[in-house]
Amino acid sequence: MNYFLKVNKNFLTYSLILLILIPIFGINFLVSFISNILLLLLLIPLLLLILVFIGFNSFKSEINRCNNCGTISLGLNETCMNCGADLNNFKNKDELGIDPSERTIEIKAEEIK
């Protein structure tokens, strides 16, 4: 019996803790405690993924592309590092700023004989 106690010391300790906690707090406490730990283990990676997504979108909004040569630069530069073109003028010519009527293509219908 003495050998059993030496070998299974951790098992006995945890089982005694459970035998004390279950009558005091009940099984509902134990189930809710374990479910909260599992919920945290699932939600923490999801929260980190959302933070990475928000950071990536924030970084992506700062990226400028030169319409003259195609060089990519961060939003800190006012001129293109490769060709020297002014990047501020190209920002104003963004496709979202153009009126829809300017993007409409006029098509003439012709009758085919």
Protein Blocks (a to p, Z undefined) as FASTA:
>chain_A
ZZmmmmmmmmmmmmmmmmmmmmmnommlmmmmmmmmmmmmmmmmmmmmmmmmmmmmmmmm
mpccdfknopacdfkbmbdfklopafklmmmmpfklpcfklmpccddddddZZ
